[in-house]
């Protein structure tokens, strides 16, 4: 099966498929499936585009395609980026938005068939946000992010083999050095290391262009780099061991191996490295690159940077301790509204207040624990709770 892996295109649909047609002519074969890693540019109503999309050239071709009911010339499967119309994507099942254009929602998987070959594909769209990651469900305003639950949904499908994983964001530890020749990278889910501009800190998401290259006030180039901090993605790769993992978001070409899995970051259309034609064999082997837009990059520009992986948070021991504490504390009594308010106020300075309140009121504690407890702090909290160190609640003792 011939697959084209495609990076962020931000609405430049006509251009992207024209580029793919040129690559097809070069290899003398037709692409069976395009796998696009988000920021496709789904904006049915151009009046709704966000500011970042306007900087990339407004809504692009999608509004006209939508109005005409036109789809791409090649079957295309895409995940959400962080710049799409989430009102249009929210609640969508796996299925065609337009002819030949299929949306794969967060944490879902599907099977594509062509030439007698089946390809299992799973994906999680959106970029990383520390706050959103631990939420049980995201409001529409935060739908541009992904959650721990959506990653878990993919891992739970480990009995159904996935050949290809798609993430919009790059797994934690993906490293890219920037220079004047490679300007611009998304701010979301990344942290700066090294040195950069010596002037005042620039704010605002996703600034691109020469000012992001690390030039100082004299115009001299100063090296700096950015490294992804997107949680959970590397763990999913290690758990599922697909044949290939694709990501985008950073607008630059990266590559590394995670748990032995080739993990490819794609550039923004039409930059070099934005499109790769891959032949996926039907014998279960790793896909083979046939052609890359702009030519195969110098391996030295694609650092093999490994990051330590944090195991997923095991909530059950914490939940058991918390539930037992709540049962002992309440001793079969129900909380009236006034007592509930007093306890809530008494816990105002405690970062675990949502977890305590969930347990005391009989709500699901899992989501509250995920929001409150960082994986690296879970063991210390377990030891503290096991030793009987719980908050003091005078309002309950006075009842």
VMD Tcl script that draws the C-alpha trace (Angstrom):
set ca {
  {0.00 0.00 0.00}
  {1.35 3.42 -0.95}
  {0.70 6.00 1.76}
  {1.57 9.70 1.81}
  {2.34 11.09 5.27}
  {1.44 14.80 5.29}
  {2.26 17.57 7.75}
  {0.28 20.64 8.78}
  {-1.13 22.43 5.74}
  {-3.39 25.10 7.33}
  {-5.90 25.11 4.49}
  {-3.45 24.89 1.58}
  {-5.31 21.87 0.27}
  {-5.06 22.51 -3.46}
  {-1.33 23.08 -3.13}
  {-0.79 19.97 -1.01}
  {-2.57 17.63 -3.43}
  {-0.79 19.21 -6.40}
  {2.49 18.43 -4.65}
  {1.38 14.86 -4.03}
  {0.48 14.51 -7.73}
  {4.02 15.56 -8.64}
  {5.44 12.93 -6.31}
  {3.12 10.26 -7.76}
  {4.44 11.09 -11.22}
  {8.01 10.72 -9.99}
  {7.49 7.23 -8.55}
  {5.03 6.12 -11.24}
  {2.42 4.99 -8.70}
  {-0.85 6.28 -7.29}
  {-1.17 7.00 -3.60}
  {-3.77 4.82 -1.86}
  {-4.13 6.93 1.29}
  {-3.01 10.29 2.66}
  {-2.44 10.39 6.43}
  {-2.54 14.00 7.62}
  {-1.43 14.84 11.17}
  {-3.72 17.79 11.98}
  {-4.08 21.51 11.27}
  {-5.59 20.46 7.97}
  {-7.57 23.69 8.11}
  {-11.17 22.61 8.71}
  {-12.98 25.95 8.65}
  {-16.41 25.59 7.00}
  {-17.12 29.23 7.88}
  {-14.11 31.48 7.11}
  {-15.43 34.07 9.55}
  {-14.63 31.71 12.42}
  {-10.89 31.30 11.81}
  {-8.57 31.94 14.76}
  {-5.73 34.46 14.80}
  {-3.00 31.90 14.19}
  {-4.82 30.63 11.11}
  {-5.00 34.16 9.77}
  {-1.24 34.39 10.10}
  {-0.95 31.19 8.06}
  {-3.09 32.67 5.27}
  {-6.70 32.64 6.50}
  {-9.10 29.73 6.01}
  {-7.56 28.49 2.79}
  {-9.41 26.13 0.48}
  {-11.66 24.28 2.90}
  {-14.63 26.73 2.91}
  {-14.96 26.46 -0.89}
  {-14.63 22.67 -0.76}
  {-17.26 22.52 1.98}
  {-19.68 24.75 0.09}
  {-19.30 22.67 -3.09}
  {-19.35 19.32 -1.30}
  {-15.94 18.66 -2.83}
  {-13.40 16.32 -1.30}
  {-9.75 15.57 -2.05}
  {-8.72 13.53 -5.08}
  {-7.17 10.82 -2.86}
  {-8.69 9.10 0.20}
  {-7.45 11.11 3.17}
  {-7.60 10.36 6.88}
  {-6.78 13.19 9.30}
  {-6.76 13.99 13.00}
  {-7.50 17.35 14.59}
  {-4.75 19.89 15.03}
  {-4.98 22.80 17.41}
  {-6.20 25.18 14.69}
  {-9.48 23.81 13.36}
  {-13.14 24.75 13.78}
  {-13.90 22.54 16.76}
  {-17.59 23.38 16.53}
  {-17.51 21.51 13.22}
  {-15.48 18.57 14.57}
  {-16.94 18.21 18.07}
  {-18.92 15.00 18.47}
  {-18.05 13.74 15.01}
  {-17.71 9.95 14.73}
  {-15.10 8.30 12.55}
  {-16.39 9.18 9.12}
  {-16.31 11.35 6.04}
  {-16.67 15.11 6.45}
  {-16.42 15.43 2.67}
  {-16.07 12.78 -0.05}
  {-12.67 11.07 0.40}
  {-11.99 13.06 3.60}
  {-12.32 11.09 6.84}
  {-11.92 12.52 10.34}
  {-10.41 10.34 13.08}
  {-11.54 11.73 16.46}
  {-9.38 11.90 19.58}
  {-8.43 8.45 20.90}
  {-10.17 6.50 18.13}
  {-8.98 3.99 15.57}
  {-10.14 2.64 12.23}
  {-9.11 0.24 9.48}
  {-8.38 1.31 5.92}
  {-8.47 -1.28 3.13}
  {-6.86 -1.03 -0.31}
  {-5.42 -3.54 -2.75}
  {-6.42 -6.39 -0.48}
  {-4.42 -4.96 2.43}
  {-5.78 -3.77 5.78}
  {-4.13 -0.95 7.69}
  {-5.02 -0.26 11.33}
  {-4.73 3.44 12.18}
  {-5.19 5.17 15.52}
  {-4.74 8.76 16.55}
  {-5.07 11.53 19.08}
  {-5.39 15.07 17.79}
  {-4.60 18.34 19.48}
  {-1.54 19.62 21.28}
  {-0.38 19.27 24.88}
  {-1.54 21.46 27.74}
  {-0.58 20.62 31.31}
  {-3.97 21.72 32.60}
  {-6.08 20.02 29.92}
  {-4.11 16.77 30.02}
  {-5.52 15.67 33.39}
  {-9.11 16.79 32.82}
  {-11.76 14.12 32.43}
  {-13.48 16.00 29.62}
  {-12.65 19.21 27.81}
  {-14.99 22.11 27.17}
  {-15.14 23.21 23.56}
  {-12.88 26.17 24.33}
  {-10.06 23.73 25.24}
  {-10.79 21.14 22.55}
  {-7.53 21.99 20.78}
  {-5.74 19.91 23.45}
  {-5.70 16.18 24.20}
  {-6.32 14.39 27.48}
  {-4.85 11.44 29.36}
  {-8.19 9.63 28.93}
  {-7.95 9.82 25.15}
  {-4.50 8.28 25.23}
  {-5.77 5.53 27.51}
  {-8.58 4.82 25.06}
  {-5.98 4.01 22.41}
  {-3.89 1.85 24.73}
  {-6.95 -0.18 25.67}
  {-7.21 -1.16 22.01}
  {-3.91 -3.03 22.18}
  {-5.75 -6.26 21.27}
  {-6.64 -4.67 17.92}
  {-3.29 -4.13 16.23}
  {-2.56 -0.61 15.06}
  {-0.09 -0.27 12.21}
  {0.15 3.52 12.29}
  {-0.25 6.00 15.14}
  {-0.88 9.67 14.45}
  {-0.40 12.48 16.95}
  {-0.61 16.16 16.23}
  {1.96 17.07 18.87}
  {5.43 15.55 19.08}
  {6.23 13.11 21.92}
  {8.13 14.54 24.88}
  {11.85 14.72 24.25}
  {11.61 15.51 20.55}
  {14.35 18.05 20.01}
  {14.80 20.52 17.20}
  {17.52 23.08 16.83}
  {16.46 26.25 15.04}
  {18.43 28.45 12.69}
  {17.75 31.19 10.16}
  {17.12 28.47 7.57}
  {14.56 26.69 9.74}
  {12.47 29.49 11.29}
  {9.49 29.07 13.51}
  {8.11 26.37 15.74}
  {4.92 26.09 17.77}
  {5.13 27.22 21.37}
  {2.56 24.70 22.67}
  {4.00 21.82 24.68}
  {7.62 22.91 24.29}
  {10.22 24.48 26.48}
  {13.26 26.52 25.57}
  {16.75 25.33 26.29}
  {20.06 26.88 25.38}
  {20.24 30.55 24.51}
  {18.04 32.84 22.47}
  {17.24 36.49 21.87}
  {18.73 38.77 24.50}
  {15.98 41.38 24.23}
  {12.66 41.45 26.12}
  {10.70 38.22 26.19}
  {8.24 37.95 23.32}
  {4.81 36.69 24.31}
  {1.89 35.18 22.48}
  {1.53 31.75 20.92}
  {3.21 30.49 17.81}
  {5.32 33.45 16.75}
  {7.16 32.54 13.59}
  {9.68 34.20 11.32}
  {13.20 35.57 11.73}
  {12.56 36.94 15.21}
  {12.28 33.36 16.44}
  {15.68 32.29 15.18}
  {17.70 33.48 18.15}
  {19.33 36.52 16.54}
  {20.51 39.05 19.11}
  {20.14 42.83 18.85}
  {23.19 43.11 16.64}
  {21.72 40.60 14.18}
  {24.28 37.93 15.09}
  {22.95 34.39 15.19}
  {22.83 32.75 18.62}
  {21.94 29.06 18.79}
  {18.92 27.87 20.70}
  {16.63 24.91 20.60}
  {13.21 23.75 21.68}
  {12.22 20.43 23.17}
  {8.74 18.96 23.38}
  {7.24 18.34 26.82}
  {4.04 16.70 25.53}
  {3.14 14.07 28.12}
  {1.83 10.58 27.48}
  {2.54 10.19 23.76}
  {5.79 8.26 24.11}
  {4.12 5.88 26.58}
  {1.37 5.10 24.08}
  {3.95 4.33 21.41}
  {5.79 2.01 23.80}
  {2.57 0.26 24.83}
  {1.17 -0.28 21.33}
  {4.39 -0.72 19.30}
  {2.91 0.31 15.92}
  {4.90 -0.03 12.70}
  {5.10 3.76 12.39}
  {4.23 6.92 14.32}
  {3.59 10.30 12.66}
  {3.31 13.77 14.19}
  {3.22 17.42 13.15}
  {2.54 20.70 14.99}
  {6.15 21.87 15.16}
  {6.36 22.71 11.43}
  {9.83 21.13 11.13}
  {11.06 17.70 10.10}
  {12.22 15.54 13.02}
  {12.87 11.86 13.52}
  {13.67 9.53 16.39}
  {12.93 6.02 17.64}
  {10.80 5.43 20.70}
  {10.73 1.87 22.04}
  {12.13 0.85 18.65}
  {9.27 2.53 16.74}
  {10.19 4.97 14.00}
  {8.60 8.29 14.97}
  {8.51 10.91 12.22}
  {7.74 14.61 12.67}
  {6.57 16.30 9.47}
  {7.23 19.87 8.35}
  {4.57 22.39 7.34}
  {3.36 22.44 3.72}
  {5.13 23.35 1.44}
  {8.48 23.16 3.31}
  {10.95 20.31 2.68}
  {9.96 17.28 4.71}
  {6.23 18.04 4.69}
  {5.31 15.00 2.55}
  {6.75 11.47 2.52}
  {5.62 8.68 0.20}
  {5.87 5.40 2.09}
  {5.39 1.88 0.83}
  {3.74 -0.15 3.61}
  {4.37 -3.85 3.03}
  {1.64 -6.39 3.74}
  {4.01 -8.66 5.66}
  {3.96 -6.51 8.81}
  {7.36 -4.92 8.17}
  {8.31 -1.30 8.72}
  {7.20 1.16 6.00}
  {9.85 2.07 3.41}
  {10.32 5.66 2.23}
  {10.11 6.06 -1.54}
  {10.24 9.83 -1.88}
  {10.34 12.84 0.45}
  {9.33 16.33 -0.61}
  {12.48 18.43 -0.89}
  {14.73 15.37 -0.79}
  {15.83 13.18 2.06}
  {17.15 15.39 4.87}
  {20.64 15.22 6.30}
  {20.50 12.80 9.21}
  {22.47 15.25 11.33}
  {19.47 17.61 11.18}
  {17.24 14.91 12.66}
  {18.56 14.29 16.16}
  {17.94 10.91 17.78}
  {17.05 12.37 21.16}
  {15.72 9.99 23.80}
  {13.66 11.16 26.76}
  {12.94 9.17 29.90}
  {9.38 7.89 29.87}
  {7.16 8.33 32.91}
  {4.83 5.35 33.44}
  {1.10 6.14 33.37}
  {-0.38 7.11 36.73}
  {-1.90 4.11 38.55}
  {-4.92 5.56 40.31}
  {-6.27 2.45 42.01}
  {-4.08 2.46 45.18}
  {-4.74 6.16 45.71}
  {-8.44 5.78 45.00}
  {-8.71 2.90 47.49}
  {-7.07 4.92 50.27}
  {-9.17 8.00 49.49}
  {-12.44 6.04 49.41}
  {-11.66 4.31 52.72}
  {-10.82 7.66 54.32}
  {-14.09 9.19 53.14}
  {-16.10 6.23 54.49}
  {-14.38 6.46 57.89}
  {-14.79 10.21 58.03}
  {-18.47 10.23 57.15}
  {-19.33 7.12 59.20}
  {-22.51 6.63 57.21}
  {-23.63 10.25 57.47}
  {-24.64 12.35 54.47}
  {-23.27 15.85 54.07}
  {-25.76 18.67 54.19}
  {-25.21 21.76 52.09}
  {-23.91 23.92 54.93}
  {-21.33 21.34 56.09}
  {-20.23 20.75 52.53}
  {-19.56 24.49 52.12}
  {-17.60 24.66 55.39}
  {-15.39 21.74 54.34}
  {-14.86 23.28 50.92}
  {-13.76 26.57 52.49}
  {-11.51 24.78 55.02}
  {-9.66 23.05 52.17}
  {-9.15 26.28 50.19}
  {-5.34 26.10 50.34}
  {-5.10 22.37 49.72}
  {-4.25 21.46 46.08}
  {-6.01 18.11 46.64}
  {-9.35 19.75 47.49}
  {-11.11 18.44 44.33}
  {-10.13 14.88 45.22}
  {-11.22 15.17 48.85}
  {-14.55 16.77 47.91}
  {-15.22 14.16 45.24}
  {-14.69 11.34 47.72}
  {-16.81 12.96 50.44}
  {-19.71 13.75 48.11}
  {-19.70 10.37 46.36}
  {-18.55 11.71 43.00}
  {-16.07 9.85 40.80}
  {-12.64 10.43 42.30}
  {-10.65 9.22 39.28}
  {-10.93 12.42 37.28}
  {-10.19 14.58 40.34}
  {-7.10 12.53 41.17}
  {-5.82 12.81 37.60}
  {-6.21 16.58 37.71}
  {-4.57 16.97 41.12}
  {-1.78 14.41 41.23}
  {1.30 14.50 39.04}
  {2.69 11.02 38.23}
  {6.00 11.80 39.89}
  {4.21 12.78 43.12}
  {1.91 9.75 43.30}
  {4.18 7.54 45.45}
  {4.84 10.24 48.04}
  {1.13 10.96 48.30}
  {0.34 7.26 48.66}
  {2.89 6.95 51.50}
  {1.46 10.01 53.22}
  {-2.12 8.76 53.03}
  {-1.10 5.24 54.07}
  {0.50 6.79 57.18}
  {-2.83 8.41 58.07}
  {-1.90 12.00 57.22}
  {-5.27 13.40 56.16}
  {-6.67 16.94 56.33}
  {-8.29 18.16 59.53}
  {-12.03 18.79 59.06}
  {-13.48 20.47 62.21}
  {-16.83 20.96 60.48}
  {-17.37 17.20 60.49}
  {-16.27 16.70 64.08}
  {-18.72 19.38 65.24}
  {-21.70 17.54 63.78}
}
mol new
graphics top color blue
foreach p $ca { graphics top sphere $p radius 0.5 }
foreach p [lrange $ca 0 end-1] q [lrange $ca 1 end] { graphics top cylinder $p $q radius 0.2 }
display resetview
